[in-house]
């Protein structure tokens, strides 16, 4: 997902993927601008688990895509 898609997908279901998980559904709850160890600005997103509302996942923008996209 690109930064321009965050605003329209905030509060919506998105699909998260990494090397162990493929297309798991989460709710997009926040986008945070941070500085990394190299002092560069990077964006991270906060995802809420839809089965357990008390659980969140912080990841890079590149790991998510809009929930209505083809799997």
C-alpha positions as CSV (number, residue, x, y, z in Angstrom):
1,X,0.0,0.0,0.0
2,X,1.2,3.5,-0.7
3,X,0.9,6.4,1.7
4,X,-1.9,8.1,-0.4
5,X,-4.2,5.0,0.2
6,X,-3.9,5.2,4.0
7,X,-6.5,7.9,4.5
8,X,-9.3,6.2,2.6
9,X,-8.5,2.8,4.2
10,X,-8.2,4.0,7.8
11,X,-10.7,2.0,9.9
12,X,-11.2,-0.5,7.1
13,X,-10.1,-4.1,6.8
14,X,-6.7,-4.7,5.0
15,X,-4.7,-7.7,4.1
16,X,-1.4,-8.3,5.8
17,X,1.3,-10.6,4.4
18,X,4.8,-11.6,5.3
19,X,7.0,-14.7,4.9
20,X,4.8,-16.8,7.3
21,X,1.4,-15.3,6.9
22,X,-0.5,-14.6,3.6
23,X,-3.5,-12.2,3.4
24,X,-4.5,-12.2,7.0
25,X,-7.3,-9.6,7.7
26,X,-6.6,-6.8,10.1
27,X,-8.3,-3.4,10.7
28,X,-6.0,-0.4,9.8
29,X,-6.1,1.9,12.9
30,X,-3.1,4.2,12.5
31,X,-0.2,5.4,10.4
32,X,2.8,6.7,12.3
33,X,5.9,8.7,11.0
34,X,9.0,7.6,12.8
35,X,12.8,7.9,12.5
36,X,14.9,4.8,12.1
37,X,18.4,4.1,13.3
38,X,19.9,5.7,10.2
39,X,17.9,8.9,11.1
40,X,15.6,8.5,8.1
41,X,11.9,9.1,8.3
42,X,9.8,5.9,7.7
43,X,6.1,5.3,7.9
44,X,4.7,2.4,10.0
45,X,1.0,1.3,10.3
46,X,-0.9,0.0,13.3
47,X,-3.2,-3.0,12.6
48,X,-5.8,-4.3,15.0
49,X,-6.5,-8.0,15.1
50,X,-10.2,-8.5,14.3
51,X,-10.5,-11.7,16.5
52,X,-8.9,-10.0,19.5
53,X,-9.5,-6.3,19.7
54,X,-6.7,-5.9,22.4
55,X,-4.0,-7.1,20.0
56,X,-2.2,-4.9,17.6
57,X,0.5,-5.3,15.0
58,X,3.0,-2.6,13.9
59,X,4.4,-3.1,10.4
60,X,5.7,-1.4,7.2
61,X,3.4,0.0,4.6
62,X,4.7,-2.5,2.1
63,X,3.3,-5.5,4.0
64,X,-0.4,-4.5,3.6
65,X,-2.9,-4.0,0.8
66,X,-6.5,-2.9,0.7
67,X,-8.9,-5.6,1.7
68,X,-11.1,-5.3,-1.4
69,X,-8.1,-6.1,-3.8
70,X,-8.0,-9.6,-5.4
71,X,-6.1,-12.1,-3.3
